């Protein structure tokens, strides 16, 4: 009898999303993606690579 009760409680506790709501369109990022968003060395690399791209555009426009 307790297994049936546990099953009913589990069914009630499941999270569901409403169709066509904002949350139903987004995907949950993976643990790796979440880690890379806060990984300091990757942020430094991305910062300098973006700066180099900008500098190439600026230098190309002045020549």
TORMI-507908 format. One line per 8 residues: number of its first residue (from 1); their letters; for each residue x, y, z of C-alpha. Coordinates in steps of 0.001 Angstrom, whole numbers. Each point is the difference from the previous one (the first is absolute). Last residue first. Layout:
residues N
NUM> A> X Y Z | ...
//
This chain:
residues 63
63> XXXXXXXX> 44099 51949 -44162 | -2219 1254 2790 | -2887 -2437 -516 | 2257 -3056 97 | 1498 1168 3292 | -3459 301 1561 | -1210 -3373 -1332 | 3213 -1767 1020
55> XXXXXXXX> -197 1670 3431 | -3559 -1254 514 | 1003 -3577 -811 | 2999 262 2326 | -2196 1329 2809 | -2421 -2918 -451 | 2892 -2478 204 | 1341 1769 3079
47> XXXXXXXX> -3294 -161 1888 | -748 -3562 -1108 | 3380 -1185 1331 | -489 1863 3293 | -3502 -1451 385 | 1316 -3476 -746 | 2641 397 2702 | -2596 1128 2566
39> XXXXXXXX> -2469 -2872 -378 | -3423 1510 856 | -1819 -658 -3274 | 2094 -3135 -579 | -1454 -1630 3123 | -3604 657 -1024 | 746 -1398 -3447 | 1569 -3130 1498
31> XXXXXXXX> -2945 -514 2391 | -2382 114 -2960 | -2186 2997 -748 | -3768 -507 400 | -1838 652 -3239 | -2334 2901 -597 | -3331 -69 -1861 | -2146 -1506 2793
23> XXXXXXXX> 1094 2699 2451 | -1666 2765 -1979 | -3393 -1716 20 | -1283 -1724 -3124 | -934 -3171 1899 | 29 314 3778 | 2952 -1645 1607 | -142 -2992 2280
15> XXXXXXXX> 1843 -715 3204 | -643 -3395 1512 | -1061 180 3677 | -3505 -1368 -531 | 1224 -3133 -1766 | 2596 -595 2703 | -2657 246 2716 | -2180 -2521 -1861
7> XXXXXXX> 2937 -2391 -324 | 819 343 3690 | -3596 -830 925 | 23 -3035 -2272 | 3262 -1174 1520 | -1443 449 3509 | -2848 -2398 -750
//
